[in-house]
């Protein structure tokens, strides 16, 4: 059978199909591959280089906290906080909170980025604890126990610290760090559970009537929710201090907006850099509770 092409000449089916992009030996159309012009690719090169230079610290942070950490987790079968504790066990002095803190700082700087509070922010926290001399402190987000030790070793005699960690495996490591430093359960009580579920039970199950100092150090997206829970359950006395870490990076904009606009808090922001990445700007928010009315 033949068909007539555009010129009026007859051609066979195979000839016509070849002419429109079909092969007589293949039932499928030929794939038409389009490639980017080298000139266009080169035009984007300055932009790519500029982004890499400008955000190189963020790329390094991504590399250390996600890619390398995931690789080491797979190879070792341990989480980063578990590897950090193994190092602490062999290098730190038991019963010496200061030496344990220094050991964690050294491990994070020279081996694996731990992402803990660190000495700069830690100094802000310790100064506040010394100034306020709180009878009871509530910490949301124990992580590896670093900030817990910072608070516990300068608490006035007879004071209590309740620290809450959602992840049981992380909490197990933090418990070992806290006990290695020499603090018993009467001084530091570690509660395993989500802050959303733990806060409503603090008065009944953990004998916490009110907290003079609260440290928010878990996930910034939960800060506003947890602050409002503390208010709703009357766990903040007038004059109580709330410290919130990482309010600029990764950031807690809704929390800051609420604290500044609700009329219940006097706000102050301590500007800092991220530990081991000082060019990445971060900060600690210090809120002083004026009362519900």
C-alpha positions in Angstrom: 0.0 0.0 0.0 1.2 3.6 -0.7 0.2 7.0 0.4 0.6 10.4 -1.2 3.1 12.8 0.4 2.9 16.6 0.4 4.6 16.8 -3.0 2.0 14.6 -4.5 4.4 11.7 -5.0 3.5 8.3 -3.8 5.6 6.5 -1.2 5.4 3.4 0.7 4.3 3.2 4.3 7.9 2.6 5.5 9.2 5.5 3.5 6.6 7.9 4.8 7.1 6.8 8.4 10.9 7.3 8.1 10.2 10.8 6.8 8.1 11.8 9.8 10.6 10.4 12.4 9.7 6.7 12.6 11.9 3.8 11.9 10.7 0.8 9.9 12.4 -1.5 12.4 11.0 0.2 15.6 7.4 0.8 16.5 8.3 3.9 18.7 9.1 7.5 17.7 12.7 8.5 17.8 13.5 10.2 21.1 14.4 13.8 20.5 17.0 14.8 23.1 17.4 18.5 23.8 20.6 19.7 25.5 21.2 23.0 27.1 23.4 25.3 25.1 26.9 25.7 26.6 26.5 29.5 26.4 23.4 29.3 28.6 25.2 27.0 31.1 28.1 29.4 31.3 25.8 32.3 31.8 24.6 30.6 35.1 28.1 29.9 36.3 28.7 33.3 38.0 25.4 33.0 39.9 26.2 29.5 41.1 29.7 30.5 42.2 28.3 33.6 44.0 25.7 31.4 45.9 28.4 28.9 46.9 30.7 31.6 48.2 27.9 33.6 50.0 26.3 30.5 51.6 29.4 28.4 52.1 29.0 28.3 55.8 25.5 26.9 55.4 26.7 24.3 53.0 29.4 23.3 55.5 26.8 23.0 58.2 24.6 20.9 56.0 27.5 18.7 55.2 28.4 18.1 58.8 25.0 17.8 60.4 23.2 15.8 57.7 25.5 14.1 55.2 28.5 13.1 57.3 26.4 12.4 60.4 24.1 10.1 58.5 27.1 8.3 57.0 28.6 7.8 60.4 25.3 6.7 61.9 25.1 3.9 59.3 28.7 2.8 59.6 28.8 2.8 63.4 25.2 1.8 64.3 25.3 4.6 66.9 23.8 8.0 67.1 26.0 11.1 67.4 25.2 11.6 71.1 26.0 8.0 71.8 29.4 8.4 70.0 30.0 11.6 72.0 29.3 9.8 75.3 31.8 7.0 74.4 34.4 9.7 74.0 33.3 11.4 77.3 33.7 8.0 79.1 37.3 7.6 78.1 38.4 11.3 78.3 36.4 13.1 81.0 36.7 13.0 84.8 33.7 11.4 86.5 32.1 13.7 89.1 33.5 16.9 87.4 30.7 18.7 85.4 33.1 21.3 84.2 35.5 18.8 82.7 32.7 16.8 81.1 31.4 20.1 79.4 34.9 20.9 78.2 35.2 17.3 76.8 32.0 17.6 74.9 33.1 21.0 73.4 36.4 19.4 72.4 34.8 16.4 70.7 32.3 18.6 68.8 35.0 21.0 67.6 37.6 18.3 66.6 35.6 15.2 65.7 31.9 15.6 65.0 29.7 18.6 65.2 27.3 18.0 68.1 25.1 21.0 67.7 24.9 21.6 71.4 24.6 25.0 73.2 28.4 25.5 73.6 30.4 27.8 75.8 29.3 31.2 74.5 25.6 30.7 74.9 26.4 28.7 78.0 27.9 31.7 79.6 24.7 33.7 79.1 22.7 30.8 80.7 25.0 30.5 83.7 25.1 34.2 84.4 21.3 34.2 84.5 21.1 31.2 86.8 23.6 32.8 89.2 21.7 36.1 89.1 18.2 34.6 89.6 19.2 31.8 91.9 16.0 29.8 91.0 14.5 27.3 93.3 13.1 25.3 90.4 14.2 25.1 86.8 12.4 23.5 83.9 14.4 22.5 80.8 12.5 21.4 77.6 15.0 19.5 75.4 17.7 17.7 77.3 19.6 16.4 74.2 23.0 15.2 75.3 22.7 16.8 78.7 25.1 19.7 78.0 22.9 22.6 79.1 21.5 20.4 81.9 25.0 20.3 83.4 25.5 24.0 82.9 22.5 24.7 85.0 22.8 21.9 87.6 26.4 22.7 88.7 25.6 26.3 89.7 22.1 25.8 91.2 21.7 26.9 94.8 21.7 24.1 97.4 18.2 22.6 97.6 17.1 23.7 94.1 15.7 21.3 91.6 16.1 20.9 87.8 13.5 19.0 85.8 14.6 18.3 82.2 12.3 16.8 79.5 13.5 14.8 76.5 11.1 13.3 74.0 13.4 10.7 72.4 14.0 7.7 74.7 17.3 6.8 73.1 18.7 10.3 73.5 17.3 10.5 77.0 19.2 7.3 77.9 22.5 9.0 76.9 21.6 12.2 78.7 20.8 10.2 81.9 24.3 8.7 81.8 26.0 12.0 81.3 24.0 13.6 84.2 24.8 10.7 86.6 28.4 10.6 85.4 28.7 14.3 86.5 27.5 13.3 90.0 23.9 14.6 90.1 21.3 12.4 91.6 17.6 12.3 90.9 16.8 14.7 93.7 18.8 17.4 92.0 18.2 16.6 88.4 15.1 14.6 87.3 14.9 13.5 83.7 11.4 13.0 82.3 11.0 11.1 79.0 8.1 12.3 76.9 6.9 15.1 74.6 6.6 18.5 76.1 3.0 18.7 75.0 2.1 15.7 77.1 4.5 16.3 80.0 3.7 20.0 80.8 0.1 19.4 81.9 1.3 16.6 84.3 4.1 18.5 85.9 2.2 19.6 89.0 0.4 16.4 89.7 3.1 13.8 88.8 6.4 15.7 89.4 5.4 18.1 92.2 6.3 21.2 90.2 4.1 24.0 91.3 5.9 26.7 89.4 9.2 27.2 87.6 11.3 30.2 88.3 13.4 29.6 85.1 12.5 27.8 81.9 14.9 26.9 79.2 13.4 26.1 75.8 16.1 24.1 73.9 14.1 21.5 71.9 12.5 22.3 68.6 11.8 26.0 67.9 8.5 25.2 66.1 7.1 24.0 69.5 8.2 27.0 71.5 5.0 29.0 71.2 2.8 26.0 71.9 4.8 25.1 75.0 4.9 28.7 76.3 1.2 28.9 76.1 0.8 25.6 77.9 3.0 26.8 80.7 0.7 29.9 81.0 -2.5 27.9 80.8 -1.4 25.6 83.6 -0.1 28.5 85.8 3.4 27.2 85.9 5.0 30.6 85.5 5.1 32.9 88.5 5.4 36.7 88.0 9.0 37.5 87.5 9.8 34.1 86.0 12.4 34.0 83.2 12.0 32.1 80.0 15.1 31.5 77.8 14.7 30.3 74.3 17.6 29.1 72.2 17.9 29.1 68.4 15.3 31.8 67.9 17.2 33.3 64.9 18.6 30.1 63.4 16.7 28.0 62.5 14.3 30.6 64.0 11.1 30.9 66.0 9.3 33.9 64.4 5.8 33.1 65.7 7.2 32.7 69.2 9.0 36.0 69.1 6.0 37.8 67.7 3.8 36.5 70.4 6.2 37.3 73.2 6.6 40.9 72.0 2.9 41.6 71.3 0.9 39.7 74.0 1.9 42.2 76.8 2.9 39.5 79.3 6.6 39.6 78.8 9.6 42.0 78.8 11.8 40.7 76.0 15.5 40.9 75.4 17.5 39.2 72.6 21.1 38.1 73.1 22.8 38.0 69.7 25.3 35.2 69.1 26.7 33.1 66.4 26.1 29.4 65.9 28.6 27.2 67.6 31.6 26.5 65.3 29.9 28.6 62.6 30.1 32.2 64.1 29.1 33.8 60.8 25.7 32.1 61.0 23.8 34.5 63.2 21.7 33.1 66.0 20.3 34.3 69.3 18.8 33.5 72.7 15.6 35.2 73.7 15.2 36.2 77.3 11.6 36.8 78.5 10.6 38.0 81.9 7.0 37.1 82.7 5.0 40.1 84.1 2.0 38.0 85.0 -1.3 37.0 83.4 -3.1 40.3 83.8 
